[in-house]
C-alpha cells in the first residue's frame, strides 16, 4: 500500500489565494450590503433622507441590499468556507485553484454590474431576481467553474467515509444552479403566464435561503462544532435523516406565504402542511447541535470565534420555528403581507447563516494566512455588536409586523376598519426606528471585522505574495494519510 | 455512505419534487388561462394595458414600488381588504394573465393598489375637472407625499419632476404646491413624461369587472 504525504497545511496552501480573495470579496460585499440596509432602514422613518437622489430611492436601495447580501456576501463566503471544508474533509488539495480565482473574479464582476444596474433602475423588480437578464449567463458560467471544484474535491477525496457536511455542501452546490436557472427562465427570460410567475418567484426567494444558504450553514456547523469541542455530534446517525427530511420538505414550505393570494388554494395548503412537518428535520438538527453543546457551553463561549457558531445554531433553531409558526393560517393571515417577512429573511440570512459563517471565517483565515487575528478585542466587539444588533432588528420587525397585520385586519362590528391606514403607519414607526438602531450596531460590528481582516492580511502580505509567486508545497515533517 | 449515485439521485429527486409539484402543476392548472366574459355579449376581461399606462408600469418597476405596495386583494373574511375599499372582490389568477411582469408584492407598507384607479376616481365616469383634480393630487403625492398626508412615510420622488422657468403663463400641468415646497418665484414644477406615465398607470389599476370565478361581494340589505 502506498502512502501520500498530505498535510492539512498543503490543503490550506492549495486554496490560499482563492480563499483569501473570496474572503475579502465577501467582507467587502458585507460592508456594501450593510450600508444599503442602513440607508433603506432609515428611509422608512425619515422618508426625506437622501430623497433627491434617484439612484438612492428606497425602491432601489432595498433590492441593492438584498442582492449584495445574498449574491455578494453570502455566495463569496460560501465559496471560501465550504470549499475549504470540502478540501479538508476530502484530505485532498484543490488542484488548479488559480482558475478558481478567475471564476471568482467573474462572479464578483457580474454581481457588481448587477447591483449598479439595480441602482440605475435597470431591474426586474422581482425579489432576489432584480439583476438584469444579461448578467445571468455570466453568473451561471462563473458559478459552474466554482461549483465544479467542490465536486472535484469530493470525487478525488482520500477518505472513504462521507461526512454529513459533505452531503449538505454537495446538495447545495447542485440545488443553487437548478433553482436559479428555473427562476431566471420562468420569471425573467420567458415569463410564465400570470401568477405562475409569482409562484416561481416565491419558490425561488424561499429556496435561495432554504436550499443554498441554510445547507451551507448547517454543513459548516456540523464541521465546526465537533472540531472545536473535540467531541462527536450527538446522535450523529440521525443527521442523515435530518438532511433527507430537510431536502424533501423545505422546498415546499415557502408556499404557505401565498395564503389568501390569487393562486389555487392547494398551493398554500401544501406549504402549510410542509411547514408543520418541517418540525421533524428541525428537531433532529436541533438535537444534533444543542445536545452536543449541552454541558459545554462554557468551554464553547470561551472561544471568541466559536460564540458566533453557537449564536448561528440558535438562530437557525429560531428561524426553523418561524417557518412552522408562520405556516399556520391563523398566524399567516396577520403576518403574511407585513414586516414579519423581513424578520424571517433576517433570521435566516443573518442570525443563522451569517453568524455561523463569521465563526468559520475566524477559524479558517488564520490557517490560510499562517497568522493570527491581530485584535481579539475586535472579535469580541464584532460578536456583541452583530449579536445584539440582529436581535434588535428581528424583534423590532416582528413587533412592527404583528402591529401592522393586526391593525390592518381589525374591523368594527359594523364592518368598518378600526384604524385608518396612516394610524397604522404611525404605530410602526417607533419599531422601524429601533430597527435602524439595530442595523447601526451591526454596521459597527462589521467595521471591526473588516479592520481586523485587512490588518491581518497586511501583516501577512509579504509571505502571501511569496506564496503566490512560489506556488509550491513546502517540505516538512508530515503525517501520512494511507490510501 | 457507499451508494454515492443514490445520494445524487436523492438530491435531484428532492428538488425535482418541489419543482414538479409546485411549478409544473400550477403551470398545467393555470398557465393557459384566457380572458373571459361574464355573459355572452360582455367584453373580455382582463383588459390589456396600453399606451401611457403600459409605460407607467415600467416606471413602477424602476422605482421599486412593489416593495411597499401589494397588488392582491384577499377575499372578504380573510383580511379587511374589502372593508378598506381595496377591492369589491378578491383577485384571482385570471386577473394577472395580461401582465408581462406580475408584481403581487410582499409587504403593505402602503395600501394595496389593485383597485387604486377605481378608488380615487369612483365608479361613475368622472368629469374633466374631477379628473384634473385627481391627477393634480397624485402628482403632489408623488412629488412629496407629506404634502397630502403629513404622517406618510412614503419616499418623495422629486426627480420625476422638472423645475422650469415660467415663460408666458404657467403650464396647465404645473404642480400647485404649498409655499414650503414651491420653487422660487418665476419657476414651476412640471411632471416629466415618467411622472405622467406613472400616474396613468396608477389610474388604470381597476378591479371594476367580474369574472365567473370572482363576483363582487353582495352587500347585505
Interface residues (C-beta under 8 A of the other chain):
Chain A: X43 X44 X45 X47 X48 X51 X52 X53 X54 X57 X58 X59 X60 X62 X63 X121 X122 X123 X124 X125 X126 X127 X161 X162 X167 X170 X171 X174 X175 X178 X179 X182 X186 X191 X192 X193 X194 X195 X196 X197 X198 X199 X200 X203 X207 X211 X240 X244 X247 X248 X251 X252 X255 X257 X260 X261 X262 X263 X264 X267 X270 X333 X337 X338 X339 X341 X342 X404 X408 X409 X410 X411 X415 X416 X417 X421 X422 X425 X426 X429 X432
Chain B: X1 X4 X7 X8 X10 X11 X12 X14 X15 X17 X18 X19 X21 X22 X23 X26 X27 X29 X30 X31 X32 X33 X60 X61 X62 X63 X64 X65 X66 X67 X68 X70 X72 X74 X75 X78 X79 X80 X83 X84 X90 X91 X92 X93 X94 X95 X96 X97 X99 X100 X101 X102 X103 X104 X105 X106 X107 X108 X109 X110 X111 X145 X146 X149 X151 X152 X153 X154 X155 X156 X157 X158 X159
